[in-house]
Each structure stands twice: as structure tokens, then as C-alpha cells.
Amino acid sequence: MKRLTLFLFLVLSTNVLAEDNEITIYELKDTIVNMPKKISNFGKNEWEKTKEFQLETWAQTKEQLVSSKNKLSGFFSDFNLN
């Protein structure tokens, strides 16, 4: 927790140095307090994106597998082994 606080302080302080506007202590407090919520929301959004991506790719894979199976079964049924 100490490392996270130190990291946030360093990130926010360098951000303040890079910009001309000043940040108040209340804005800093709000930023730090809202950080876990923002991180949680980011994680949930990424998880949803991943699930949607997997559903799409799994559907495509299933279609490709069925197509390949049909092509191969048609290929081998054309052979006359007798």
C-alpha cells in the first residue's frame, strides 16, 4: 500500500510539474480516493471486452472446423478404395 501511495504521488507530482495549472489538495485527495474505483472499472471493462472477443473468435473457429470437416469428409468420400 505504501508503494502504491508513493507511486501515485510521484505520478501526480510529475503531472503537476508538466502542466502550468495547479492542483489543489482536494483535487489530489479526490484523485487518490477514486483511483481504486477507476482501476476496478478498467478491469471490468477489459474483462467484458475479452469475453466478447473470445465469443467471436470461438464462433469463427467453430465455423472453420465444421467447414474443414465437411471438405475433408467430401475429399475422402470421393476415393474408391476397391
N, C-alpha and C positions, 0 to 999 in steps of 0.2 A: 504494500500500500504506500509505503514511503517512497519507493522508486517511482510509482505511478504519479504521485503528487509532485515529486521533483521533475519528472519528465514533462508533466503538464505545465509546470511553472516555467521551465526552460523554453518550451514551445511557445507559450503565450508571451513570454517576455521578449523572445526574438521577433515575434509577430509585431509586438508593440514598437520595437526598435525599427522595424522595416517600414512602418506606417507613420505618418505625421500626426494622425489623430490620437488622442489619449484615451485610455481605457480606465474607467472608474473601478474602484474596489468592488462595487456592487455588480457591475458587469462581469468582472472576473469571477466573483462568487457564483453568479448565475451560470456562467460557462462551466465552471468546475462541477457544480451541483447537477447540471443537466447532461454532463458527459456520459455517465452510465446509461441513461435513457437513450441518448443518441447512438451509443455503441450497440445497445440491445436492439434498437430499431434497425440499424445497419445489418446486424447479424440475421435478424428475422427476414429482412428483405432479400438478402443474399441466399438464405436457405430456400425461400419461395422461388427465387429465380432458378436455383439449382434443381429443385423438384420439377419445375416446368420444363427446363431443358432436358432433364432425364426422361420425362414422359414423352417428349417429342422424339428424342433420339431412339428410345426403346421402340416406339411405334414404327419409326423408319426401319430399324433393324429387323423387326418382325416382318414387315412387308418385304424386305430384301431376302430374308430367309425363306419365306414362302415362295417368292419368285424363283430363287435359286433351286429350291427343291423341285418345283414344277419343271424347270428347264432340265435338270439332271434326270428326273424320272422320265421325261419325254425323250431325252437322249438315249438312255439305256433301253427304253421300250422299243426303240427303232432297230436295235440289234437283233439279228436272228442267229441264235447260237446253235441251232440244229443243222 
